[in-house]
């Protein structure tokens, strides 16, 4: 039976599939990496954008509204148009749930099984055989094949193992099992009967939260008028630190990550402290 069997006519509308590319080094790695590989573009993280959401691998499969993804706007590099898909949001989630055991803290490997391998596999599914640009997928292995990369590889692998152990030590049972992390308002589109876990959890890996605060919410210190400072700097100009409006913003963001009051209050305090530290006087 073909995949078209049972589809409604409305399901055949095509959805754009894009790839958001981020440079975790914010441009610095390209300067240094150029000595290793002239095509080195940075420490690249990618996310698949489709159906108004962004999907990425960071310890577990994560899903959020487009524009809300880690590591934030100041690490953003470019958006690539990959094509269009006839698959539906429901089909994609079912596919990801079938693959979630392969994307956990235990399976993460910075060279062989990383965020770009996830987006490549997801693109292959959505675009029926076409993945993300080959140079992005192969970049870690290409760097490790250089003489300097080979020298550094044991150090990199030890660091990765330390991160993996930290993620596994701090992750919930659901995340250890690869449960998809929906946050910032994104929710599963499947019915309860289709889910093994019928509760939509608001959760985020603990090690990611400080990165989110220092990434998504941070502008370039001292300003930077090209949009790179669209974090705390821009936020505090419009909303005074300590105001009721700012507290409401902090509460809404905190509750998009956590369910329990202790974590919500702790995150609110971190947001407030970070905003005060970056307020220009």
N, C-alpha and C positions, 0 to 999 in steps of 0.2 A: 504493500500500500504506500502511495506517495505521501510526502509530508503535507501536500495540499488537501488531503482528504479531511473533511470535517471543518475546514476553515470557513469563516464567514467572509463575505465580500469586503466588509470593512477592515478585515485583518490584512488585506493585501496592500494597504498604503505603506509606502516606504519610509523608513526613518533614517536620518543621517547618523553616521557613525564617525566620531572624531577621536583623536588621540591628544590629550593634554600632556605636554612634555615639560618637566621641571628640572632645573639644575640645582641639586642639593647644596652645591658649593657656591652657588650664586656667582658663577663666572671665574672663581679663583682656580678651580681645578683645570680649566682649559689652558690657563697660562702655564701651569706646571706640567700638565699632561702633554702639552705640545712637544716637549722634549722626548716623550716616549712614543707618541703616535701623532703624526700631523693631522689626523682626522679626529683626534680626541675632542669631544664636545662638552665634556663636563661629567659630573656624577649624576647620571640621568635617572629620574623616576618618572613613570608614566601612569596615566589613568585613562580608561575607556569612557568616553562620554556618549551616551545614547539615552533616549527617552527622558531627557531633562535631568539625568542623573550621571554621577561619575562613579565608576567601579575601579577599585585598586586593591593591591595586596600589600598589607603592612602587618605582618604577624598572623592575620586572618584576612579573609575577603571582606572588604569594606564597601559600603554604599552610602552615598549622601547626595543631596541636591547639587546640581552643577554649580560650580563657583564656591563650594564650601569645603572642598577636599584639602587634605594635608598634601603637601607641606605649605600651602598658602601662596598668595599672589606675588610676594617678593622673590620666590624661587621659580615663578612661572617663566618658561622660556618661549614656548610657541604652541599653537594648536595645528594639528595636521588633519586634513580631511581624508578619511580612509575609504569612504564610499557610502553606500546605502544598504539597508537590510530590510528584508520582508518578515523577519522574525519579530515576535511580539515581546513585550516586557515580561510577560508570564513565562514564555518559553525560555528567555534568558535566565530568569531566576531558577527555573527547574534545572537548567543546564549547570548553573553555578552550584546549586545544592548537590548535584551529582558529582561535582569535582571538588567540593569543599574539603574533603579529607586530604586532598593533595596540597592544600594551601593552609598550613598551620605553623605555629612557632617552631615545631620540630622539623618541618620540611624546608624551612627557609634557608637559602644559601645565596650569598651575595654574588657568586659567580655563575652557578649552575641553575638556580631555581629562585628567581627574584621577581620583583614587581613587573619587570619587562617581559619575563616569560609568561606571567599571568595575563598581561594585556595582549600578548601575541596569541596565546591560546584562545582567549575570548574573542579576539578579532577573527580568528580562523572560523570560529563557530558562527559569528554573526554574518560574516562575509563569505561563508562557504568556501574556505580554502585560502583566502588572502589574509596575511597577517600584518603586523606592524613593520616599519622599515627594518631591513636586515641589519643595518649598521648599528641600530640601537640594541637589538637582541644580542649581537655578537661582541659588543664593545667590551664587557668585562673579560671575556676569554681572550680577546685580541690584546688587551693590555697585559694580562697575565702571561701571555706568550712572549713578551719582550724580556730582555735580559734583566732589566730593573724590576719588571713585574714579577718575574720568577723569583728574584731575590726577596721581594716583599711578600710573596704569596703566603709563606708560613705565618707571618705576622697578621696578615689580613684574615686568614682562616681562624687563627686563635681569637681575634677580635670578634669575628662573626659567631664563633661558638659561645663566647661570653655573652653576647647580645641574645643569642638564642636561649641560653640558660636563664637569663634575666626575664625574657618574655614568658618562658614556660613557668617560671616561678611565680610570676605576678598575674598570669592570665587566669580567667575563669575556666571552669570545666567546659563550658560551651565553646569558648574560643580554642581551647586545646583540641577540641574535636573538630574545629574548623567551622563552627557556626558563623553565618554571615553577620557582620556587625552593621546594623542600620543606625544612622545617627543624623543629627541636625534636621530632623523632621521627615527623613526618608523612612518608609515602612515597607514590609513585605506586601506584595500584590497577590499572594496566594491565600486561599481560604484555609481556615483552621484544619479542615480535613486533609489538606495537602501537606501540612507541616507536621514534622515529628515533634517540634517544639512549638506549641500553639501561642505562646506568649512572645510578643515582639519586645525584645530587651533593648533598653537604652543603655549602652555600655561602650566603653572605649578602653583600649589597652592603656594601663597606667603609664608605661614609658612614653607613650605618644602624646599625652596631655601636655607635659612641659614643652615638647617640641611644637605643639599647636600654639601654645601661649607665646613662645619665642619666635614662632614663624608667622602664622596667620595674623596675629594681633600686633606684631611689631613692625613699625616703620623703620626707615633708615635713620639712625640717630642724627639729630641735627637737621632733619628734613631731607628732601630730595625731590624736587618738584616734578619728576617724570612719572609719578604714580607708584613708585616703589614704596613710598611712605604711606600707603593707603591703609595703614593699620592703626596702632594706638595714636599716632600723631594726628591723623585725620579724624579719628573718632573723638579725641578729646577736644578738638576745636569745636565740633558740633554739639557735643554732649559733655558738660563739665564733669570732671572727676568728682565722685562723691554725691552727685545729684541723684534725685529719685529716678530720673530717666536712665542714668548710667547704671544704677543698681538694678533696674528692671532688665536692662540689656544683659548684664552679667548673669542674672537669675535665669533668663531665657536660654542663654548659651549653656550654662551649667546643667540645666535640666534636660538639655538635648543630649548630654553625655551620660548622665547618671540618674538613677531612680531614687537612691537612698539619700536622706537629708544630710548625713555626715559628709558624704563625698560632694554633694551639691554645695554645702557651705564652705568646704575646704577649697573647692575650685573657685567659688566666688571671691574668696580672700586672695587667692593667687592672681585672679584677674584684676582686682582692685589694686593690689600692690604693684603689679606690673604696669598698670596704667599710670599710677602716681609716679613711678620711677622714670617713665618716659614722657611726662608732661613737661612741655617747654615753659620756662619761666621768663 
